[in-house]
Amino acid sequence: MASPRNGHGNDKNRHAPRHVGPDAGEPVAWTTAEAPVPYPDAVATMEARVAGILSGSEPEQAWLVEHPALYTAGTSARDDDLLAADRFPVFRSGRGGNTRIMGLASAWLT
């Protein structure tokens, strides 16, 4: 039976890598940041990469990046949600949801 999420059934190819995007034959690029990246710069880099993927000029990317710890505040976040608002900087994002803590390291897939 095929999975409704990924379309793979019980066949020998179910663990084969899948590529999506403008050029489905192009492999995902793997990148590791050499040094910590400020969170706003990481977001801008990711957004530029997404634009490149959508235009067909860039392949998908798995980016291993470290950034300083901070809170991200989604569109439903309220200032009084944080018990220790001065512990980390707050980055207001356009994503849905409330406030999240973003630790020192993240893997971003674009």
Residue pairs with C-beta under 8 A, 6 or more apart in sequence:
1 9
1 10
2 8
2 9
3 9
6 18
8 14
17 27
17 28
19 25
19 26
19 27
19 28
19 60
20 60
21 53
21 59
21 60
22 53
22 54
22 55
22 56
23 56
23 59
26 59
26 60
27 59
28 59
28 60
28 61
28 62
29 58
29 59
29 60
29 61
29 62
30 61
30 62
30 64
31 61
31 62
31 63
31 64
32 63
32 64
32 65
33 63
33 64
33 65
33 66
35 66
36 66
36 67
36 68
37 45
37 65
37 66
37 67
38 67
38 68
39 67
39 68
39 70
39 72
39 91
39 102
40 91
42 65
42 67
42 108
43 91
43 93
45 63
46 63
46 108
46 110
49 58
49 61
49 63
49 110
50 110
52 58
53 59
53 60
53 61
53 110
60 109
60 110
61 109
61 110
62 107
62 108
62 109
63 107
63 108
63 109
63 110
64 105
64 107
65 105
65 106
65 107
65 108
66 104
66 105
66 106
67 102
67 104
67 105
67 106
68 89
68 104
69 88
69 101
69 102
69 103
69 104
70 88
70 89
70 90
70 91
70 101
70 102
71 82
71 88
71 89
71 90
71 91
71 99
71 100
71 101
71 102
72 90
72 91
72 92
72 93
72 95
72 99
72 100
72 102
73 90
73 91
73 92
73 93
73 98
73 99
74 93
74 95
74 96
74 97
74 98
74 99
74 100
75 94
75 95
75 96
75 97
76 96
76 97
76 98
77 92
77 97
77 98
77 99
78 98
79 85
81 98
81 99
82 90
82 99
88 101
90 99
91 102
